[in-house]
């Protein structure tokens, strides 16, 4: 961690990095009879097997490690993870094993079995509580979707950082047709944030996820009504590409208190960014330029990383404990 002393006070400040990554279908190779995971089995059309699975686990670990600043990210939000086994393989049996991550995740009613999760460093984020927030799409006569994950933890300043991880309903049936589902899920998130803000005074709150909509769409912009500021709405490029068009679907939103320079936890707009390592991209032969180097293109295995690019944000945490220079 970056540590520097303030000459006028005894406060020190430390960099706290948060990352979010849609890892594109991280499935193990075992059949879950309660979920529709059949296409990711060895005998299925995709021919998903142990070697491909382990390669994907190692690739995800490489991305997380490459996103290090002075140390690996303190928090990593993930989506499209099938189960606990995948996360255990990631944190215990990949190049991440020396990092000492712990995790929390949802176990959603999503028919495909994909969930959201949060990896955290125990030395910089002390887990206080976990809440699973259901998104009951059956009220709209729609099949179940992913739950929203809310995690609260204590950082080195002694303050509580509240983190929400979400993966909003997809656009696979068409953007217009599925928009009501994302609006509904966003309303659930908005209500949860609003309730939290009434409980805590000036909360330090960070929302991250794949919103399946860009920042200007109502499902995302309505979150401004509860005082959330989108940190990605002025970024160039995108995190996802469809038919040659880049869009920012993966985003961070923060409470206004996190943008207060006098706060003990704070950040600024230019401290959030899209991660575009060359190994995450490939040439787009059809539309020109580059596109994410994904694991599958349709049913064809490519051996890439994901159809999304990861994002990261740096927070500064001020600790008022006594520090002494040598």
NUKOL-744952 format. One record per residue (C-alpha): x negated, y, z negated. Coordinates in steps of 0.05 Angstrom, whole numbers, padded with zeros to 5 digits, always signed. Layout:
BEGIN
XYZ
...
//
This chain:
BEGIN
+00000+00000+00000
-00020+00072+00013
-00036+00106-00053
-00054+00179-00061
-00056+00227-00120
-00021+00294-00124
-00068+00346-00151
-00014+00387-00186
+00022+00329-00221
+00012+00259-00246
+00058+00232-00191
+00032+00184-00140
+00065+00164-00075
+00069+00097-00041
+00091+00076+00028
+00149+00026+00030
+00162-00005+00099
+00229-00035+00119
+00238-00075+00183
+00300-00102+00218
+00300-00156+00272
+00354-00193+00310
+00315-00257+00322
+00361-00286+00376
+00390-00353+00354
+00344-00380+00301
+00374-00449+00296
+00343-00512+00267
+00350-00578+00305
+00399-00612+00259
+00473-00618+00272
+00518-00580+00224
+00586-00613+00230
+00620-00552+00202
+00591-00504+00254
+00589-00498+00329
+00514-00508+00336
+00517-00562+00389
+00479-00524+00443
+00419-00520+00397
+00408-00594+00390
+00354-00636+00424
+00404-00674+00468
+00442-00611+00490
+00433-00571+00554
+00383-00523+00522
+00340-00582+00499
+00325-00546+00433
+00274-00589+00397
+00226-00587+00338
+00167-00559+00377
+00208-00502+00406
+00237-00488+00337
+00169-00486+00303
+00142-00442+00359
+00199-00393+00348
+00188-00392+00273
+00114-00376+00284
+00131-00322+00334
+00179-00288+00285
+00124-00291+00232
+00075-00259+00282
+00123-00201+00294
+00132-00188+00219
+00057-00191+00206
+00043-00146+00265
+00090-00094+00236
+00045-00086+00176
+00018-00018+00158
-00029-00028+00100
+00009-00090+00078
+00066-00130+00108
+00136-00099+00106
+00167-00095+00036
+00236-00112+00063
+00255-00149+00127
+00328-00152+00149
+00344-00209+00197
+00405-00230+00237
+00423-00291+00279
+00394-00340+00227
+00430-00406+00221
+00416-00428+00150
+00370-00431+00089
+00326-00484+00121
+00305-00435+00175
+00287-00382+00124
+00249-00432+00081
+00209-00455+00141
+00195-00381+00158
+00170-00360+00089
+00136-00426+00068
+00112-00462+00130
+00092-00407+00178
+00036-00355+00179
+00081-00316+00130
+00069-00368+00075
+00014-00326+00042
+00060-00265+00039
+00102-00291-00018
+00169-00269+00009
+00234-00287-00025
+00302-00281+00009
+00376-00273+00002
+00426-00289+00057
+00500-00295+00073
+00536-00360+00088
+00589-00332+00133
+00650-00366+00165
+00622-00347+00234
+00639-00405+00280
+00568-00410+00308
+00539-00409+00238
+00493-00349+00247
+00481-00304+00187
+00444-00243+00162
+00388-00244+00111
+00339-00200+00074
+00266-00219+00059
+00236-00180+00001
+00169-00172-00034
+00178-00185-00109
+00120-00139-00126
+00154-00078-00095
+00228-00096-00097
+00257-00127-00160
+00323-00161-00141
+00380-00135-00185
+00443-00160-00151
+00471-00189-00087
+00540-00179-00059
+00572-00214+00001
+00623-00170+00036
+00673-00210+00079
+00697-00182+00146
+00766-00216+00154
+00775-00210+00229
+00831-00261+00225
+00876-00201+00209
+00864-00180+00281
+00876-00252+00306
+00802-00259+00320
+00756-00316+00302
+00712-00305+00240
+00649-00263+00243
+00587-00250+00200
+00594-00224+00129
+00557-00161+00108
+00501-00168+00058
+00491-00117+00002
+00428-00123-00040
+00406-00077-00096
+00335-00076-00121
+00289-00035-00165
+00228-00003-00133
+00163+00021-00167
+00193+00089-00186
+00244+00053-00229
+00300+00075-00182
+00351+00030-00149
+00350+00022-00074
+00415-00005-00045
+00408-00042+00022
+00463-00065+00069
+00448-00114+00126
+00500-00125+00180
+00511-00157+00247
+00574-00128+00278
+00620-00168+00325
+00591-00180+00394
+00610-00151+00461
+00608-00219+00496
+00682-00215+00516
+00674-00144+00542
+00656-00079+00508
+00725-00048+00510
+00762-00111+00492
+00719-00124+00431
+00713-00052+00406
+00771-00058+00356
+00732-00114+00321
+00671-00071+00312
+00713-00013+00288
+00746-00059+00237
+00679-00087+00212
+00651-00017+00209
+00711+00005+00167
+00695-00051+00117
+00623-00027+00113
+00646+00045+00107
+00693+00028+00049
+00638-00011+00013
+00589+00047+00020
+00641+00097-00003
+00657+00055-00065
+00583+00050-00082
+00573+00125-00075
+00629+00135-00126
+00595+00088-00175
+00524+00114-00168
+00505+00188-00170
+00463+00207-00110
+00447+00135-00090
+00387+00116-00050
+00422+00076+00004
+00396+00043+00068
+00440+00008+00120
+00408-00033+00175
+00434-00080+00228
+00453-00098+00298
+00515-00055+00308
+00528-00080+00380
+00544-00007+00395
+00498+00053+00405
+00498+00110+00354
+00549+00154+00391
+00603+00101+00391
+00660+00109+00340
+00643+00044+00304
+00576+00074+00285
+00591+00149+00283
+00648+00140+00234
+00597+00121+00182
+00576+00194+00181
+00642+00207+00144
+00613+00176+00081
+00548+00216+00085
+00505+00166+00123
+00454+00195+00171
+00433+00154+00232
+00358+00152+00238
+00358+00123+00309
+00405+00169+00347
+00350+00212+00377
+00301+00157+00396
+00281+00145+00468
+00285+00077+00499
+00326+00022+00466
+00326-00043+00428
+00368-00083+00477
+00373-00084+00553
+00432-00104+00596
+00427-00102+00672
+00368-00054+00669
+00400-00006+00619
+00368+00003+00551
+00412+00016+00490
+00397+00026+00416
+00441-00026+00383
+00395-00039+00323
+00396+00019+00275
+00380+00048+00206
+00427+00094+00170
+00409+00127+00104
+00444+00167+00050
+00431+00242+00047
+00393+00232-00018
+00339+00193+00021
+00327+00255+00064
+00315+00300+00003
+00240+00313-00001
+00246+00326-00076
+00274+00257-00088
+00232+00200-00116
+00249+00159-00054
+00252+00196+00012
+00240+00192+00087
+00244+00235+00149
+00269+00222+00219
+00202+00211+00251
+00187+00154+00203
+00237+00108+00238
+00216+00075+00303
+00228+00020+00354
+00173-00033+00356
+00149-00044+00428
+00089-00090+00423
+00068-00112+00493
+00077-00185+00474
+00151-00172+00460
+00163-00149+00532
+00161-00177+00602
+00169-00147+00671
+00240-00140+00696
+00236-00166+00767
+00308-00150+00783
+00319-00080+00755
+00247-00056+00747
+00209-00034+00686
+00206-00080+00625
+00256-00120+00585
+00252-00160+00520
+00215-00226+00527
+00270-00271+00501
+00272-00344+00480
+00323-00364+00533
+00346-00331+00597
+00415-00362+00603
+00402-00436+00592
+00330-00432+00617
+00277-00436+00562
+00225-00381+00568
+00189-00388+00502
+00193-00314+00486
+00211-00277+00422
+00280-00247+00423
+00330-00209+00467
+00324-00151+00418
+00265-00108+00397
+00254-00098+00322
+00257-00031+00287
+00222-00004+00225
+00226+00054+00177
+00177+00080+00125
+00201+00107+00058
+00157+00145+00010
+00166+00126-00063
+00140+00173-00117
+00120+00141-00182
+00116+00186-00243
+00074+00137-00284
+00005+00161-00305
-00047+00151-00252
-00121+00168-00261
-00172+00178-00207
-00241+00148-00215
//
